[in-house]
Amino acid sequence: MNFTATTGRVRHLVLFVLALAGGTPECVLSQTHDDSTDAIQTFTLNDCVAYALSHQPGLNQSLLNISVAKTTNAINLSGWLPQVSVSGNLIHYNQLPTTLIVTPGGPPVATRTGVINTAIPELSATQAIFDPQLLYSATSAHLFVEQAEEFSDSTRISIVSTVSKSFYNLLLTLEQVNVLKEDTARLGTDVQDTYHQYIGGLVDETDYEQAVITLNNSRAQLQQQFENITPGYANLKHLMGYPPDRQFNVTYDTLAMMQEIAFDTTLTLQYGKRIEYQELQTARQLQQHLTGLYELSFLPSVSVFYNYAYEYESNSSSQLFKKAYPYSLFGLSISLPIFTGFSRIENIHRAQLQEHELDWAEVNLKSQISAEYASALASYKSNLYAMNLMRDNKTRATNVYRIVSLQYNQGIVGYLNIIVAESNLINAEIGYIDALFQLLSSKVDLEKAMGDIPYNH
């Protein structure tokens, strides 16, 4: 083997390992404060959720929907207030209308009546006393607001869930990067040691080549995880409503995270705590009010009115507004449709069918919630079990690697044992990290299935 070329390879590998040990990508996991990153914010999970609940576009849209519902109610209820309007007519007769005047014992006499020019400005006021549509608006107003608020709450719950899981996925990637960095640095040291042992005749060339192969594999895995950091941050920014062109770091408290793993799996599923069930109940109440509206449509609409007119009349256009003849009136208006082609009966029938449809929707929703809960609970339990096993594997693999490294340095075992021990260690470390964050994500799913996702109004 060419000694100069081999030395150059080792030198490049050593430089690469040192670079990995001293540098990280722009957006990395930070567990301690670094004065050099004061310009970049550092967010915990709670910070990410709080930011999302203030800036996420979808949530802000749902909050606007609440205001829209309240404004719509104000519009619909305005019919209960007096309706006042002003109108006016300006009339010029080319020919005056004819009236037949009956004379005793004689034929009717055709007589022109009226004046050529007439102007009548009129003030009208109407006050509703009873109207089925207005009654429906009054009794259903709070339900429309409640429906909009429940939709907003549903959006909040979804944001808390998706942001939390995205945060955990990003932490998983960053922790895998940290593990692979340590592994690559460790393998770089192994390459150096193996090379010197090879030069000294203690091991053969295959040990050195296997060390380089193992290092290259670790480098490839590390680079792959590096590349996954950027889309991980991008997805979290999107869910938070964070500006894409700004950067932030994520941080977490390991002890607090381990304490958050626990969940009481003996709790009983309560459908009423799920926001979807609450939305369905509100929809049912609205449908019942709509059925009531159609039933009330057989009753008359009643209102009172008052009109005041200021009438101007003159045969001369120039003298039209010289004198006025005012008059006023008031009365009671009753409107009762007698026959509408059976539309009122069919509306009632359709509304009742829609109520039955909501009954079946409730049955389906309960079944869906039950299935989600069973799946989430099973996933949480299995991930908890796997996490405990992976933690034990990590401890054992670390101890095995330590012992095998000592044996290899003393010439007791071959380098193949080091490779196997190193592979088991990296798999155990990544397996434990993956199991931990899978457990945290499954807990979020379980809380959502139980209707226990915390969110702020």
C-alpha positions in Angstrom: 0.0 0.0 0.0 1.2 3.5 -0.8 2.1 5.0 2.6 1.9 8.6 1.5 -1.6 8.2 0.0 -2.8 6.3 3.0 -1.5 9.0 5.4 -3.3 11.6 3.3 -6.6 9.7 3.6 -6.2 9.5 7.4 -5.4 13.2 7.6 -8.6 14.0 5.6 -10.7 11.7 7.8 -9.3 13.3 11.0 -10.0 16.8 9.7 -13.5 15.7 8.8 -14.1 14.3 12.3 -12.8 17.5 13.9 -15.0 19.6 11.7 -18.1 17.5 12.7 -17.1 17.8 16.4 -16.8 21.5 16.2 -19.6 22.6 13.9 -23.3 22.0 13.3 -25.9 23.2 10.8 -27.5 26.7 11.2 -30.6 25.4 13.0 -29.6 23.0 15.7 -30.8 21.7 19.0 -29.7 23.9 21.9 -30.0 22.8 25.5 -27.8 25.6 26.9 -27.9 29.3 26.2 -25.1 30.5 23.9 -24.3 34.2 23.9 -23.4 34.1 20.3 -27.0 33.3 19.3 -28.8 36.2 21.0 -30.2 37.3 17.7 -31.9 34.0 17.2 -34.9 33.1 19.4 -34.9 29.8 21.3 -38.3 28.1 21.7 -39.4 25.3 24.0 -42.4 23.2 23.1 -44.7 25.5 25.1 -43.2 28.6 23.4 -43.9 27.0 20.0 -47.5 26.2 20.9 -48.1 29.7 22.4 -46.7 31.3 19.3 -48.9 29.2 17.0 -52.0 30.0 19.1 -51.3 33.7 18.4 -50.0 33.7 14.9 -51.3 30.6 13.0 -53.4 31.9 10.0 -56.0 29.1 10.3 -56.7 30.0 13.9 -56.9 33.7 13.2 -59.4 32.9 10.4 -61.5 30.9 12.9 -61.5 33.8 15.3 -62.7 36.1 12.6 -65.5 33.6 12.0 -66.7 34.2 15.6 -66.9 37.9 14.8 -68.7 37.2 11.6 -71.3 35.0 13.4 -71.9 37.8 15.9 -72.3 40.4 13.2 -74.6 38.1 11.2 -76.8 37.7 14.3 -77.0 41.4 14.7 -78.1 41.7 11.1 -80.7 39.0 11.5 -82.1 40.4 14.8 -82.3 43.9 13.4 -85.7 43.1 12.1 -87.1 43.3 15.6 -86.3 47.0 15.7 -88.5 49.6 14.0 -88.0 49.8 10.2 -88.2 53.4 9.1 -88.0 54.6 5.5 -88.7 57.7 3.4 -90.1 57.5 -0.1 -91.5 60.1 -2.6 -93.4 60.3 -5.8 -93.5 63.2 -8.3 -96.3 62.8 -10.8 -97.3 64.8 -13.9 -100.5 63.9 -15.7 -100.6 64.4 -19.4 -104.3 63.6 -19.2 -106.2 63.7 -15.9 -107.9 60.5 -14.9 -111.7 60.2 -15.6 -114.3 59.5 -13.0 -117.9 58.6 -13.8 -120.4 60.5 -11.6 -123.8 58.9 -11.3 -126.7 61.4 -11.3 -130.2 60.4 -10.0 -132.4 59.4 -12.9 -129.7 60.1 -15.5 -126.7 58.5 -17.2 -123.2 58.6 -15.6 -121.3 61.8 -16.3 -117.6 61.5 -17.2 -115.6 64.0 -15.3 -111.9 64.8 -15.2 -110.6 64.7 -11.6 -107.4 65.6 -9.8 -104.6 68.0 -10.6 -101.9 67.9 -13.2 -98.9 67.9 -10.8 -98.5 66.0 -7.6 -95.5 65.5 -5.2 -95.9 63.2 -2.2 -92.9 62.7 0.2 -93.8 60.0 2.7 -92.4 58.7 6.0 -93.1 55.0 6.8 -92.4 53.1 10.0 -93.0 49.4 10.6 -92.7 47.4 13.9 -92.7 43.6 13.8 -94.8 42.0 16.5 -94.5 38.4 15.5 -92.5 36.8 12.7 -91.4 33.1 12.6 -88.1 33.9 10.8 -87.3 36.6 13.4 -88.2 34.3 16.2 -85.9 31.7 14.8 -83.0 34.2 14.6 -83.6 35.3 18.2 -83.6 31.8 19.6 -80.7 30.5 17.5 -78.3 33.4 17.7 -76.3 32.1 20.6 -76.0 28.7 18.9 -74.4 30.2 15.8 -71.8 31.9 18.0 -71.2 28.7 20.0 -70.8 26.8 16.7 -68.1 29.3 15.6 -66.4 29.2 19.0 -66.3 25.4 18.9 -64.8 25.5 15.4 -62.1 27.8 16.8 -61.5 25.4 19.7 -61.2 22.5 17.3 -58.6 24.5 15.3 -56.7 25.2 18.6 -56.7 21.5 19.5 -55.4 20.6 16.1 -52.7 23.2 16.3 -51.5 22.0 19.7 -51.5 18.4 18.5 -49.7 19.0 15.2 -47.2 21.5 16.6 -46.3 19.2 19.4 -45.8 16.2 17.1 -43.8 18.3 14.7 -41.6 19.6 17.5 -41.0 16.0 18.7 -40.1 14.9 15.1 -37.6 17.8 14.8 -36.1 16.9 18.2 -35.8 13.3 17.1 -33.9 14.4 14.0 -31.6 16.7 16.0 -30.9 14.1 18.6 -30.1 11.5 15.9 -27.6 14.1 14.5 -26.0 14.4 17.9 -25.8 10.6 18.3 -24.3 10.2 14.8 -21.8 13.0 15.4 -20.6 11.2 18.5 -20.5 8.0 16.5 -18.6 9.5 13.6 -16.1 11.1 15.9 -15.6 7.8 17.7 -15.2 6.0 14.5 -12.7 8.6 13.3 -10.6 7.8 16.3 -10.9 4.1 15.6 -9.7 4.7 12.1 -6.6 6.5 13.4 -5.9 3.8 16.0 -6.4 1.0 13.5 -4.2 2.7 11.0 -1.4 3.0 13.5 -1.9 -0.6 14.5 -1.8 -1.6 10.9 1.5 0.3 10.3 2.9 -1.3 13.4 1.9 -4.8 12.2 -0.6 -5.4 15.0 -3.6 -5.8 12.7 -3.9 -6.6 9.0 -5.1 -4.3 6.2 -8.7 -5.6 6.3 -9.2 -4.2 9.8 -8.2 -0.7 8.6 -10.4 -1.0 5.5 -13.4 -2.2 7.6 -12.8 0.8 10.0 -12.9 3.2 7.0 -16.1 1.5 5.6 -17.8 1.8 9.0 -16.8 5.5 9.2 -18.1 6.2 5.7 -21.5 4.6 6.5 -21.8 6.7 9.6 -20.9 9.8 7.6 -23.6 9.0 5.1 -26.2 8.6 7.9 -25.1 11.8 9.5 -25.3 13.8 6.3 -28.8 12.4 5.6 -30.0 13.5 9.1 -28.3 16.9 8.5 -30.4 17.4 5.4 -33.6 16.4 7.3 -33.1 19.3 9.7 -34.1 22.0 7.3 -37.5 20.5 6.2 -38.1 19.7 9.9 -37.8 23.3 10.8 -39.8 24.4 7.8 -42.7 22.2 8.7 -42.7 23.4 12.3 -42.6 27.1 11.1 -45.5 26.4 8.8 -47.6 24.9 11.6 -46.6 27.8 14.0 -47.3 30.5 11.4 -43.6 31.6 11.9 -42.0 33.7 9.1 -40.1 31.3 6.8 -37.2 33.7 6.4 -36.5 33.9 10.1 -34.6 31.4 12.2 -35.0 30.0 15.7 -33.5 27.2 17.8 -35.5 24.6 19.8 -34.6 23.6 23.3 -36.1 21.2 25.9 -35.7 20.0 29.4 -34.8 16.3 29.4 -36.0 15.8 33.0 -39.3 17.6 32.4 -39.8 15.6 29.2 -39.4 12.3 31.0 -41.9 13.4 33.6 -44.4 14.2 30.8 -44.4 10.7 29.6 -46.7 9.4 32.3 -50.4 9.1 31.5 -53.2 7.4 33.5 -54.4 4.7 31.2 -57.2 3.7 33.6 -59.2 6.8 32.7 -62.6 6.2 31.1 -63.3 7.6 27.7 -65.9 10.4 27.8 -67.4 11.3 24.5 -68.6 14.7 25.7 -65.0 15.9 26.2 -64.3 15.6 22.4 -64.8 18.8 20.5 -66.3 16.9 17.6 -69.0 15.6 19.8 -69.7 19.1 21.2 -69.9 20.4 17.6 -72.4 17.7 16.7 -74.6 18.5 19.7 -74.7 22.2 18.7 -75.6 21.2 15.1 -78.4 19.1 16.5 -79.8 22.0 18.5 -79.6 24.3 15.4 -81.5 21.6 13.4 -84.2 21.4 16.1 -84.6 25.2 16.0 -84.9 25.0 12.2 -87.6 22.4 12.5 -89.4 24.7 14.9 -89.2 27.5 12.4 -90.9 25.4 9.7 -93.6 24.5 12.2 -94.2 28.1 13.1 -94.5 29.0 9.4 -98.3 28.1 9.6 -98.7 31.1 11.9 -99.2 34.7 10.5 -96.7 37.4 10.5 -98.0 40.4 12.4 -96.7 44.0 12.4 -98.0 47.6 13.0 -97.3 50.4 10.6 -97.5 54.2 10.5 -97.3 56.4 7.4 -97.1 60.2 7.3 -97.4 61.9 3.9 -96.9 65.6 2.9 -98.8 65.9 -0.3 -98.3 68.8 -2.8 -100.8 69.4 -5.6 -101.1 72.1 -8.3 -102.1 72.4 -11.9 -99.1 74.8 -12.3 -95.6 73.4 -12.0 -94.3 76.6 -10.7 -96.9 76.7 -7.9 -96.5 73.0 -7.0 -94.7 73.5 -3.7 -96.6 76.5 -2.5 -99.1 74.6 -0.5 -99.1 71.2 1.2 -101.9 68.8 2.2 -100.5 66.5 4.8 -102.2 63.3 6.1 -101.2 60.3 8.2 -102.4 56.9 9.1 -101.5 53.8 11.1 -102.7 50.2 11.1 -102.1 46.5 11.8 -100.7 44.2 9.1 -101.3 40.5 9.1 -99.9 38.1 6.5 -100.9 34.4 6.4 -100.0 32.3 3.4 -103.0 29.9 2.9 -101.5 27.5 0.3 -97.9 27.3 -0.7 -97.9 24.1 -2.7 -97.2 21.9 0.4 -93.7 23.5 0.7 -94.2 24.1 4.5 -95.2 20.5 5.1 -92.2 19.2 3.1 -89.8 21.6 4.8 -90.9 20.1 8.2 -90.5 16.6 6.8 -87.0 17.4 5.5 -85.9 19.0 8.8 -87.1 15.9 10.7 -85.1 13.7 8.3 -82.0 15.8 8.9 -82.5 15.4 12.7 -82.5 11.6 12.2 -79.4 11.9 10.0 -77.6 13.7 12.9 -78.7 10.8 15.2 -76.8 8.4 12.9 -73.9 10.8 12.7 -73.7 10.6 16.5 -73.6 6.8 16.4 -70.9 6.9 13.8 -68.9 9.6 15.7 -68.9 7.6 18.9 -67.7 4.5 17.0 -64.9 6.6 15.4 -63.9 8.1 18.7 -63.9 4.7 20.4 -61.7 3.3 17.6 -59.3 6.3 17.8 -59.0 5.9 21.6 -58.3 2.1 21.3 -55.6 2.7 18.7 -54.0 5.6 20.6 -54.0 3.7 23.9 -52.5 0.6 22.3 -49.8 2.7 20.6 -49.0 4.5 23.8 -48.7 1.3 25.8 -46.5 -0.4 23.2 -44.3 2.6 22.8 -43.9 2.9 26.5 -42.9 -0.8 26.7 -40.5 -0.3 23.8 -38.9 2.8 25.3 -38.1 1.0 28.5 -36.5 -1.9 26.6 -34.6 0.5 24.3 -33.3 2.4 27.4 -32.0 -0.9 28.8 -30.5 -1.8 25.5 -28.7 1.5 25.3 -27.2 0.9 28.8 -26.1 -2.6 27.9 -24.7 -1.6 24.5 -22.7 1.2 26.0 -21.1 -1.2 28.5 -20.4 -3.9 25.9 -18.7 -1.3 23.6 -16.6 -0.1 26.4 -15.4 -3.7 27.3 -14.8 -4.7 23.7 -12.8 -1.5 23.0 -10.5 -2.4 26.0 -10.2 -6.0 24.8 -9.4 -4.8 21.2 -6.7 -2.4 22.5 -5.2 -5.3 24.4 -5.2 -7.5 21.4 -7.7 -10.0 22.9 -10.4 -9.6 20.2 -10.4 -8.7 16.5 -11.7 -5.5 14.9 -14.9 -7.3 13.8 -15.9 -7.3 17.4 -15.5 -3.6 17.6 -17.7 -3.2 14.5 -20.4 -5.3 15.9 -20.3 -3.6 19.3 -20.3 -0.1 17.6 -23.2 -1.1 15.4 -25.2 -2.4 18.4 -24.4 0.8 20.3 -25.5 3.2 17.6 -28.7 1.1 16.9 -29.4 1.1 20.6 -28.9 4.8 21.0 -31.0 5.7 18.0 -33.6 3.1 18.9 -34.0 4.6 22.4 -34.3 8.2 21.0 -36.8 7.0 18.4 -38.8 5.1 21.0 -38.8 8.1 23.4 -40.2 10.6 20.8 -42.6 8.0 19.4 -43.9 7.7 23.0 -44.3 11.4 23.4 -46.1 11.7 20.0 -48.4 8.8 20.9 -49.2 10.5 24.2 -50.4 13.5 22.2 -52.6 11.2 20.1 -54.0 9.6 23.3 -54.7 13.0 24.9 -56.5 14.1 21.7 -58.5 10.9 21.6 -59.5 11.4 25.2 -60.4 15.0 24.6 -57.7 16.2 27.1 -55.6 18.3 24.8 -54.9 21.5 26.7 -55.6 24.7 24.8 -56.2 28.4 25.7 -59.4 30.2 24.9 
